[in-house]
Amino acid sequence: MKLGRARGTATRQARYSQLHRDREAAPKLRTMFPVVEQLRFELSFEGGGAATPVPQSHVLHPPARAYFSFPCPYADCDGQFELSAAVHAVVEDPSHRIEGVLECAGSRVSDFRSKPLCQLRLCFTLTAVCSPPH
C-alpha cells in the first residue's frame, strides 16, 4: 500500500513557497522608508480554539525586506495577516507607535469535508524608530 501526502501538505508548501518568493521580491526597508532605522512588530493572538499560538516579536532593520505579511500561525490554516497599511501608518504617525487587531480570514482544515473559518485574532503593536528630520 502506498501512502500519499495529505491534501493540506501540498497546499501549505505552495503557500509558503509563494510567501518566500514574495518576500524575496520586496524592496529593502531602507528603499521604501529611508527614515526608518527599526520596525518592531509585537504580535499576540486570541481565540481560534484551545491551543492559542504563542506571542511573536519581529524586528526589521534597513537592510531587511519590506515585506509585512505574516502567515497565520496555525499550520492547517491558509490565511495570513497583512500589516502593510499599519506600517505606512506607524511611519507617518508622530508617536511612531500603533496598535490594532486583525482577524484571520483563512480557512482551517478540521477534516477533509469542511473548512471552517479560522477567525484567530491578531493583536499587534508596531513601533518605528525613525531618524530625525534634517
C-alpha positions as CSV (number, residue, x, y, z in Angstrom):
1,M,0.0,0.0,0.0
2,K,1.4,3.4,-1.0
3,L,0.7,6.3,1.3
4,G,0.2,9.7,-0.3
5,R,0.6,13.1,1.1
6,A,-2.2,14.7,3.0
7,R,-4.0,17.2,0.8
8,G,-3.2,20.1,3.0
9,T,0.6,19.4,2.9
10,A,1.0,20.3,-0.8
11,T,-1.2,23.4,-0.4
12,R,0.7,24.5,2.7
13,Q,4.1,24.1,0.9
14,A,2.8,26.0,-2.1
15,R,1.6,28.8,0.1
16,Y,5.0,29.0,2.0
17,S,6.9,28.9,-1.3
18,Q,4.8,31.8,-2.6
19,L,5.3,33.8,0.6
20,H,9.1,33.2,0.3
21,R,9.1,34.4,-3.4
22,D,7.0,37.5,-2.4
23,R,9.4,38.3,0.5
24,E,12.4,38.0,-1.8
25,A,10.8,40.3,-4.4
26,A,10.0,43.0,-1.9
27,P,12.3,46.1,-1.8
28,K,14.6,46.8,1.1
29,L,13.2,48.6,4.1
30,R,15.7,51.4,3.5
31,T,14.4,51.9,0.0
32,M,10.8,52.0,1.0
33,F,11.2,54.0,4.2
34,P,14.6,55.9,4.2
35,V,13.9,57.4,7.7
36,V,13.2,54.1,9.4
37,E,16.0,52.8,11.5
38,Q,14.0,50.0,13.0
39,L,10.5,48.5,12.9
40,R,9.3,46.3,15.8
41,F,6.3,44.0,15.5
42,E,4.8,42.7,18.7
43,L,2.2,40.1,17.8
44,S,-0.2,38.2,20.2
45,F,-3.1,36.0,19.4
46,E,-6.7,35.5,20.8
47,G,-9.4,33.0,20.0
48,G,-9.1,30.3,17.5
49,G,-9.6,27.4,19.9
50,A,-7.9,25.8,22.9
51,A,-4.3,26.0,21.6
52,T,-3.7,29.7,21.1
53,P,-0.4,30.4,19.4
54,V,2.4,32.0,21.5
55,P,3.2,35.7,21.0
56,Q,5.8,36.7,18.4
57,S,8.2,39.5,18.1
58,H,9.9,40.6,14.9
59,V,12.4,43.4,14.4
60,L,13.3,44.8,11.0
61,H,16.4,46.9,10.2
62,P,17.1,48.9,7.0
63,P,18.7,46.0,5.0
64,A,15.7,43.8,5.7
65,R,13.0,43.2,3.0
66,A,10.0,45.5,3.4
67,Y,7.5,42.6,3.5
68,F,4.8,42.9,6.1
69,S,2.6,39.8,5.5
70,F,2.6,37.2,8.2
71,P,1.1,33.7,7.7
72,C,-1.5,32.5,10.2
73,P,0.5,30.6,12.9
74,Y,-1.9,27.6,12.6
75,A,-0.3,25.1,10.2
76,D,-3.7,23.9,9.0
77,C,-4.9,27.5,8.1
78,D,-4.5,29.1,4.7
79,G,-4.8,32.7,5.9
80,Q,-2.3,35.5,6.5
81,F,-2.2,38.9,8.2
82,E,-1.4,41.9,6.1
83,L,0.2,44.7,8.0
84,S,1.4,47.0,5.2
85,A,-1.2,49.6,5.9
86,A,-0.3,49.6,9.6
87,V,3.4,50.0,8.7
88,H,2.7,53.0,6.5
89,A,0.5,54.5,9.3
90,V,3.2,54.0,12.0
91,V,5.9,55.7,9.9
92,E,3.5,58.7,9.4
93,D,2.2,58.8,13.0
94,P,4.1,61.4,15.1
95,S,4.3,58.9,18.0
96,H,5.6,56.2,15.7
97,R,3.5,53.6,17.6
98,I,0.3,52.0,16.5
99,E,-1.9,49.2,18.0
100,G,-4.5,47.2,16.2
101,V,-6.4,44.0,15.8
102,L,-6.9,41.9,12.7
103,E,-8.9,38.7,12.2
104,C,-7.7,35.8,10.1
105,A,-10.0,35.3,7.2
106,G,-8.4,32.0,6.3
107,S,-9.9,28.5,6.5
108,R,-8.8,25.7,8.7
109,V,-8.9,22.0,7.6
110,S,-10.5,20.2,10.5
111,D,-11.4,17.3,8.3
112,F,-11.5,16.7,4.6
113,R,-15.1,17.7,4.2
114,S,-15.3,21.0,6.0
115,K,-13.1,24.0,6.1
116,P,-14.3,26.3,9.0
117,L,-13.2,29.9,9.1
118,C,-10.1,30.4,11.3
119,Q,-11.1,33.7,13.0
120,L,-7.9,33.8,15.0
121,R,-7.4,37.5,16.1
122,L,-4.0,39.1,15.8
123,C,-3.4,41.9,18.4
124,F,-0.4,43.9,17.2
125,T,1.8,46.8,18.3
126,L,4.0,48.4,15.8
127,T,6.8,50.7,16.8
128,A,9.1,52.6,14.4
129,V,12.4,54.2,15.3
130,C,13.0,57.0,12.8
131,S,15.9,59.2,12.2
132,P,15.3,62.9,13.0
133,P,14.4,65.1,10.0
134,H,17.3,67.1,8.6
